[in-house]
Amino acid sequence: MFDREALAQALRLAPRVVRVVLAEVKGSSPREVGAAMLVWPEGQSGTIGGGALEHQAAERARAMLAGGAPLRFERVPLGPALGQCCGGAVALLSELYGAVPEGAVIARAVAGAPMPLAVKRLLAAQRGEGVAPAAQLVQGWFIEPVARPSRQVWVWGAGHVGRALVAVLAPLPDLAITWVDTAPERFPDVIPPGVTAVPVADPAGLVAHAPQDAEHLVLTYSHALDLELCHRILAHGFARLGLIGSATKAARFRARLHDLGHLLTEIQRIACPIGDTSLGKHPQAIALGVATELLRTAPQRARRGERMA
């Protein structure tokens, strides 16, 4: 998918950026169609994979930045051209950007051909029915839907575990991360792209503004605040709720939340401890376990929303 926010972030660092995207894959390839990287004179972000493929593509992108053509389309047989063992072939589309394009779908000709009927139909379906097409090369045109994160992840707490968790989750596609703590100084100096940091004196009061299908990870510095957040999230509705802590903390919280009037069936949806306990208690180990769990399982629908429907 076309990551408009990543491009905007890169354009804040440089006036012109080349975006290199895998437009087609045949056979084995290190990445999938739509995988992209951004290149500017002093840096790059993202990855198309493949080591030699990425290195060569970055060099050609910098040649474009130095005054080459604004668009380059090439097919690369990975074995014969680069000596890679994948055995497949890819098509790369490199484009020079000085601004972020508009639209829900980005469509452009790779060889100057008029827009074919097949592409017009895909664009019409997106406009009329909201059906986003997959990233694909169609009769000399490459089309991509603009990335729109479908999973809202709220991280409550910017301590060691919160920072490790956000650092692991931020680069993952399809996640919009809201990061909450009690003061600006609780956050690191640099917030990763795609993450909205919200310093607020009363974090629990912010629960009412979270989507009812959000996935919450509660890991603040205060057990009292953790409990209040769980209490409000249970009443508000959620797709997933994880709480940092031990089995003892989990048992105490379940008893207190039951005393506060919550149903046992709802309380039992709280995952505590979070992550994979076999990995240990190091912040990065906890973060890796939580990220793996998020990627492995789709969230449940917000229960409160189901009852109201």
N, C-alpha and C positions, 0 to 999 in steps of 0.2 A: 504494500500500500504506500501511497505517496504521503510521507510524513511532513506536513506543512510546518509544524512547530519546529522540527529539527532543522529544516531549511532556514526558517526565520532566525533561529539561534545562530546558525553559521553566518548568516548575512549580517548579524550584529558584530561579528568578528572580522569580516572582510567584505568589501563592496561587491565582489563577484565570487560566485561559488559554482563549481562543476558538480553536478549530480550524476553518478554512474549507477545504472540499474541493470540487473539481469532481465533482459526482455524475453528471452527464450532459453529453454534448456532441453537438450536432447541427450538421452542416456544419463550416465552418472555425473553428478555435479556437486561441488561442495556446498552450494546454497540453492534456494528455490527461486522461481520467477518472482520478481518484485523486490528481492533483496537489493539494498542500495547502500552506497556510501557517498559522502560529501567531501569534496577536496577544495581547499583554498591555499593560497601561497604559503602560509605558515602552519598548516595543520590539516587534519582530516578527521572524520568521524564516521561511524557505521562500518559495515563490512560486507563485501560480496564473497568473501572466503577464497580459499585456494592459494594463498601465499603468493606464488609467482604471478597468478592472474591478477590479484589485487595490486601487487607492486607495479606491474606493467600498466594497468589501468590508471593508477595514480600518476604515473609519469606522463601519460598521454593527456590526462586531465590538466596537469600543470602546464603542458605545452599549449593547451587551449586557453588557459588563463593568460599566457604570455602573448597571445595574439592569434591563435589558431581559429578555425571555424567554430561557430557557436554550437554545432551539433555534430556528433560523430556516431555512426552505427557500424558495428563490425561483428563478424562471426569468428569465434575462436575455437578450434579443435584442441581440447586441453592436452591430449597426449602428444600429437605431432608438433604443435606450436610451442608448448611450454614444458613438455616432459612430465606432465602430471599423470598420476596413475588412475584418475577417476574414469577415464575412458570415454567420456562424453564430449559434448560440444555445447557452447553457450553463445548467445548473442548479447552484446553489450551496447547500451544506449547511453551516451555521455552528452549532457546538455549544460550549457552555460546559463546561469541565472543571476540576475541583478535585483530581482524582486520575487516575492512569493506569489505564485499563480492563484487565481480564484477558481471556484467551481467545486462540485462534489466529485467529479470525475475529471482526470487530466487525460486528454487525448491529443496525440500529435503524430504527424507523418514522419517516418524515419527516412523516407527517400523522395519526398516531394509529391507523392501520389495524391490525387483527390480523395476525399473521405469516401470510403466504400459504403454501400448500403448496410452491410453487416454491422459496421461501427455506428452508423446512424440509428439502427434499431436498438443497439445496446444502450446508447445515450438516451433514446426516447423512453426505454423501459425504466431507466434510472429516474428520469424526470417525472414520468407519469405514475409509476408504481413504487418508486423508491427502491428498486432492485439494483444493488450495487454489483457491477460486473467484476469478475476476477481479473487480476492483472494478466494481460495477454497481448500477444502480437497478432494482429488481424489484418491480413492483406496489405502489409506495408504501413500499418498504423499501430502504435503501441498505446494501450489504454490502461489506466490505473485508477482505482477508487482512492479518494483521499482518506487517510487513516482517521477513524473516529473511534476512540477507545470505548469499548462496550462494557468494561468492568471498572467500577469505581472502588478504589481501595483507599480507606482512611486509616492512617497510621497515627495513633495517639501516643506521643512521647518522642522526644528527640535526644534521648540519652544514648549510651553506647550501642545498645541493641537497636534502637530506632534508627540511628545513623547507618549502622551496618545493613539493616533491612532495606532502607530506602536506596542505598547505594546498589544493592543487588537487584531490587525490583525496577528501579527507574529505567534501565535500558530495555526492559522487556516490552514487546508490542502489546497493544490492546488494553493497557492499564492506564487509568488516570488516577494519579496519587494525590491525595490531600493529606498534608502533614501538619499536625496540630501540637502545640505546646504552649506553655504559660507566658513566655516572654521571648523577644527577638534574640537575645543572647543565648538562648537554649539551642538555637540552630547553628549549623556550620556557616562559614562565610560564603560558601558557594553552594547554591541549591541546584540539584541536577535538573536538566531540561525535562519538561513534562510533569514536574512536581510543583504543587502549590503549597507553599509554607504559610501557615496561619498562626501567628502568635496571638493568643487571646487570654485574658486574665482568668476567665471562667470557661475552660474547655467543655465542661459538661453542657453548658448552655448552647453549644454549637451543634449538639447532636440533632436538634430539631431541623437543622438545615441540611443534613445528610440525606441523600436519596435512600428510599426504603429498600432498594436492592443493592446497597453498598456492602462491601466486605470490610469489616473492622478488625484492626489489630491493636489491642490495648496493652501498652507497656510503658506506663508513666513511672515517675519516681516515687509516687505515693499510692499505697494500698487503698487509702480512703478515696482518692480520685479514681483509681481503677474500678472500685466498687460502684461509685456514682455513675461512671461512664457505662458500665455494664447494665446498671439499673435503667438508665435512660434509653440505651440502645435496645434493650429487650422490649420496652414499652413503645418504642418508635417503629420498629420493624427493621429487618436486616436480612442479608443473604448469607453472611458468614460472620462469626464473632470468635476471635481468638484472643486469649488472655495469657500473658506471660506469668509464670509462676510454677510452683510445685504442686504435687497431688494434695498436700495439706492445704495450701491456699485455695485450690479448686474446691475442696470439700467445704471449707469455711465460707467461701463466696456463695456456693450453692445453697447453703443453709440460710445465709443472710438474705439472699435474693428471694428465697421462698417466703421468708418472714415479711418481705416487702410486698408480697402478693403475686409474684410471678408463678406461672404454671411450671411444674416440673418438666413437662415436655419441652418447653421453651428453654428453661435453664440448662437442660441436658444438651442443647445445641452448642453451648459454649465449649470451645476446644481449649483445654488447659491441662497440662502444659502445651505450648505451641511448638511446632517444628518437630524434629526427629531427635528424641532424647538420647539416642545411641550415638549421636554426633558430638555430644558434650555441651558445655555451657558457655563456650567462647561466643562472643557476640556474632562473629561471622559464621560460626557453626550453626547458631540458632537461625540466622538469616537465611542460610542455604537450605535448612530444613523447611522453613516456612515457605520460601519461594518454590521449592520443589512441590510442596503440597498444593500451593495455589495453581501451579501449572498442571498438576496431575488431575485435579478434580474441578468440575464446574460447580459454581455456587448454587445453593438452593435458592428458590424464589423467596422473597420476603413474605414470611408467614402472615404478618398483620395485613399486608396487602391482599393476600389470598382470601382472608376472611372478609375483607371489606368488599371484594369484587362481587 
